Structures are given as structure tokens and as C-alpha cells.
Amino acid sequence: MILALAGALLAAFLTWAAYPPWGQAYLIVVSPIVLLAALTRVHRYRDGFLVAGLYGTAVIAGTMYWISGLADIALPPLALAQGAVYGLFGIASVYFCPKPSWVYVAGVTGSWAAMEFLRARWPVGGLGWGALGYPAGALEPARSAAAWIGTSGWAVLLVALAAALMTSRNASGRRILASISVAVGALLVAGAVAAGPAPGEEITATIIQGNSPCPRVRCANERTLITESHLMLTEQLQPGDADLVVWAESSTGFTTDPLLNTDVRERVVGEAARLDAYIMVGSDRPAGPDAFFNSNIMFAPDGTVVGEFPVT
């Protein structure tokens, strides 16, 4: 059991290292192999839950450590709640371990997909961060192939490949491993062929990150001050510096939402006209007395709103 727990921590470290700031994306291929190898060492559902739960808790704590900069109290319950969902995968892995090779590979792969689906939706709306597929976006030609299967598709393939490797001691497992390897190889070749510059004109984009003047302490008028900082930074740009100016998530919102606050809208529109550039503003749009949703609002140089995601 100690070796299995150590393997879970090693797998979590590999996943964490595949994410920024380390960004060693190739390690995301190795981490599910190490995790499944650890899970094959346990035979009780409780132990499977603990091993996979430790992995998930460590992954979320490691990749989302920056949340402590907002509120120290937020990270432990988030990591533990997400770890519990990973733990369900550990139970499934133990269940499928003694099954025939094709049942094990299909069961483990399907359980991982179901776990990621649940984790992205529960609790409190879910969390997709920490998924295996995201670091694949840093690797070519996997990035290009993601246009067809998405990050979720790559996560499923990585787990399927790792599960097949666990069964490669017998002929049936080796055939499964060869089949999955051929499928992954074909996707990579197709991605390499399709890779290339995006169609259309090249543009210059500038990202504005105004930040909060009072992080963690939540000072009076913080939202207004955050919006003001984005406006001030944008005002430092000169015409021709950018074709597109992107304001960070939550740069406006509630009382400073540009579609609700006339003054903020006029200033954003004025900057778009002065710079002759599109400005995309991140906002927290009110959705009721105790709810909001993230919205990205695109202003054209002539001041019109040309799009919003999500559309209300």
C-alpha cells in the first residue's frame, strides 16, 4: 500500500510538472501509466479510493496553488472534494483490474471519462482544471489533432494507452496496445499534416491584466478599482500598437459591467475608437441576486458590440 501511495504522489507530480509554470507537457503521457501501475498494486475498493483520491487531491493542490493568493481557506476543501471524485475512479479501477484485458481497458478508460465528466460538473459547478488533455495542447502535432477530438479526447486516449500497457503481459493485451498505439499514431500524423498557420490575416494582440489593488483583503470599491486599472493601462497604448486588446477575466462586472454601466461603456468605446482596435472585455455578468456568469464582450473600433460569449 505504501508503494501504491508513493506511486500516486509520483503520478501527481508528473501531472503537475506537465502544467505551467514547469510546462513539461510530455510528462502527461507518463503520469497515467504511473497512476494505473500504482492502482494495480491494490485489491480493495477502499485502497483504490485512497490511492486515486491522493493523486487527485495532490494534482488539484499542485496545479491550483495560486488560489491561496485569493483565499487560503479555499484550496484545501477544493482539493479534497476533487480528490473524492478521483477516488471513485480508483474504486472502478480495482473492480476492473482482474477482468480480461479488453474489459479492463474499456472499463478503466470509460471510468476515467465518466470521472472527468462528473468532476467538471460537481461539486458547486465542477472544475475542469487538472485534466490530462490540456498539456497536450503544448505539444505538436497533438495540438492540431485536438481540433478533431478535443482535450477530452486526448485524455481518454492517454488513459486507454496506459491501461493497455498494464495488460501487455499477455497476447490479447499486446494486440489492444498495438491497436490503440496505431490510432494515436494516425492522429499524430494527421495532426502533423494539418499543422500550419491559421488562415486569415495576422493580427497583433495586447493582453491587459490590471489586477486588484487590494488582493485577499477585499477593499472598498475593489471592482471599480480593478476596472479603472484596466482602463488606465489601455490608455497607455498608442494607435497601431494592437489590432485586438484583451482585458482579463473579471476585469469588469456587476456595477462596472460595460453593458450595464454607461460610463464604463463610453470609456471602452472611446479607447476602441482611439486605438482603432477591437477590445474584448472580461466581465462577471449578474444572473440574479446571488449568481453571476463569466462573459466576454467584443467591442469593434466603431463602438458596436459585435459579439458576446456566453450570449444572454
N, C-alpha and C positions, 0 to 999 in steps of 0.2 A: 504493500500500500504506500509505503514511503517513496519508493521509486516511481510509482504512478503519480503521486502528488508532485514530485520533483519534475516529472515529465510534463505535467500540466503547466507548471510555472515556466519551464523552458519554452513550451509552445506559446505561452502568453507573451514571453519576452520577444520571441521571434515575430509574432504578430505586431507587437508594439513597435519593434525596430523597423518593420516594413512601412509604418506610418511616419509622417513628419513628426518631429523635426529630423529624425535619423534618415528616413526615406529610403531604406534598403529594401526596395519593393520585391526583389527576387526572393526574399525570405518568406514571403507569403505562400510560396509553393511548399516550403518545408514545414511550416507551422502545423497544418492539419495532419501531416504524416506523424509528427511527434505526438500530437494530441491523441490520435487514434491508437498509436503504439502504446501510449500510457493507459488508455481505456481497455485495451485487450489484456492488460495485466490484472484487471479486477473482475470479479464474478458476481458480486452482489449489487442489487439496484442502488442501495444506499451509497456504496462506494463509487459507483458510476456517477451518481448525482454530485458527490463531493468533488470528484476529480474534474468533471466538466464545469461544475459550479466555480471551483477555484480558478480554472482557466478563464471563464467569462468575467468573474469579478476582477481578476488581475488585468485582463485586456481593457476593460472599461476604465478602471482606475488609472492604468498607464497611459491610455490614449486620450483621456479626458481630464488629466491632472490640472489643466488650466482652469477648470471650473472653480477650483479653490480660490482663484483670484477674484471670483464674484461672490462666493459664499462658501466657507469651509464646510458648513453643515450639509451642503448639497451632494458632495461626491460620495461619501460612504453609503447612504441609502440608495443612490442611483446605481452604484457598482454592485451592491448586494442584490437589488431587485433584478438587474440584468443577469447577474450570475445565477440566480434561481432559474431563470428561463433556460440558460445554457445547461443547467443541471438536468432539465427534462431530456435534453439530447443525450446526456450521459446515461440516463436510465434506458433510453431506446437503444443506445449502442451496446449496452450489456445484454439486452434482450436479443439483439440480432447477432451477437458475436458467435454463438455456437451453430448458427444456421448455415446451410450451404452457401457457397461463395456468392452466387448471383443474388440470393436473398439478402445476404449481409450487405453487399454493395448497394443494392437498391434500397434496402431498409435504412441504412446509415445515411445515404445521400438524401433520401426523401425526408428523413427525420431532421437533418440539418436545414433543408429548405423550409420545412414547417416551423422549426425553431426560429429561423431568421424572420419568417413571416409574422410569427407571434411577437417576437422581440421588437419588431418595427412598429407594433401597434399597441403593446401593453407593457408596463402599466402607464398611466397618465399620457396616453397618446403614443407611447413607444419611442424607440431610439434606433436608428439605423447605423449609427457610427460603430466602428469596430468590425464591420463585416469584412469578409475575406476578399470580396471583389474589388473594393475601392483601390487598394495599392496596385492592382493590375493595370489601372489607368496610367500608371507611371512607366509602364513597360510597353515598348513597341515590339512586335505588332499586336500584342494583346489589346492595346488601346483601340486600335482600328477595328478589331474583331468585336469589341464591346458594342459597336454600333448595331450589331445583329442580336447579341444575346444579353447585353447589359451587364452591369456589375453583379447582379444576382445570378446570371448565367455562369459567369466565371467562378463565383463562389461554389455553385453546385458542381461544376467540373473539377475544381480543385479538390473538393471533398470526395467526389467519385474516384478521382485518380488516387488519392491517399487510401481510400477504402479498398480499391482494387489491389494496391500494393500490399495491404495487410493479408490478402488472400493468395498471394503469388507463390506460396509454397506448393500449391497443387496445380495440376494441369488446367482445371476449369478456371481457377483464379488467374493464371497466366494468360489465358485466352481473353478474359474480361479486361485485364490490364492492357493487353495489346490493342483491343478494340477501342478502349477509351483513349489510349495514347494516340491512336490513328486519328480519332475525332478531334482531339486537342491539336494535333499537328496540322490537320487540314484547316482548322480555324486560324491557326497562326499563319499558315501560308497564305490563306485568303486575305487575312489582315495585312500581311506584308505587301501583297499585290495591290490592295485597295488603299494602302497608306499614301499620303501625299498631301500637299497643301489644300486647304478648303477652297471650294470655288468662290468666286466673287472678289471684290476689291479688298485690298489690305487696308486696315484702319489702325489708328493709334488710340489706345485706351489709357485712361488715367484712373486709378482707384483712390478714393478719398476715405481715409479711416480717421474720423475725428476723435473717437474715444470719449470716455466720460471724464470730466474734471474732478470727479469725486468717487472713484470706484470703491465698491464694497460698503461705503458709509451712507450712500443714497441721500445726497444733499438736496436742499430745496431747489425746485425748478430744474432738476437734473436733465429731464428730457429736453427742455428748451435750450439748455446749455449745450447738450450734445448736438442738436440741430444747428445751433449757432456756430459751433466749431466747424461743422461740415461746410457751412456757408462761407465762413472766413477762409478756409483752406481753398475752396473753389475760387474765391475772389482773387487769390494769388496767381491763378493760372492766367496765361496770356492767350489771345486768339491764335489759333494754329497749333497750340500745344497738344490738343487731343480732339479726335472726332467723337469720342464717347467718354463721358465722365460717369463713373460708377460710385455711388455712395453705399457704404456698408449696410449690412442688415441692422435694423433698429436705429438707423441714423435719424429717422423721424418717427412719429407715431402718436396716436391718441390726440392730444391737443395740438401737436405740430404736424399732423398728417397733412401733406400738401393738397389733398383733395377735400379736406375739411377746414383747413386754416388758410384763409385768403392771403394773409401777409406772407406766409411761407411760400405759398404757390407763386405769388408775384415775384418774389426774390429768386426762386428757382428758374422761373420763366425768363427773368431778366438775365440771369447768368447763361442760360442756354442761348439766348439771342446774342449776348456779348461775345461768347466764345464760338458762336456758330457751330455748336456741337449738341449731340444728344446727351441728356442727363438721365440716368436711371437711379431712382431714389428708393432705398430700402425703408419700408415703413411697417409699423405694427398697427394694423387696421383694427379699430374696435369692432367687436362682433357681439356686443351685449354688455351688460353691466360688469360682468366678471370674466370676460373672454376676449381674445383677440387672435388674429392670424397674421402671418408674415405676408407682405405684399411687396412686389417690385413694380414701380410705376415708371414708365418711359416717357420723357418729355422730348419733343422734337425741337430743333432750333427755332421754329416759329411759335413755340409755346404750347402747341397742342399735345394732348395725351394720346400717344399712338398705340399704347398697349399697357396692360396690367396683368400681372400674374401673382396669385390667382385672381381671376375675374370675379367680381362680386355680383 
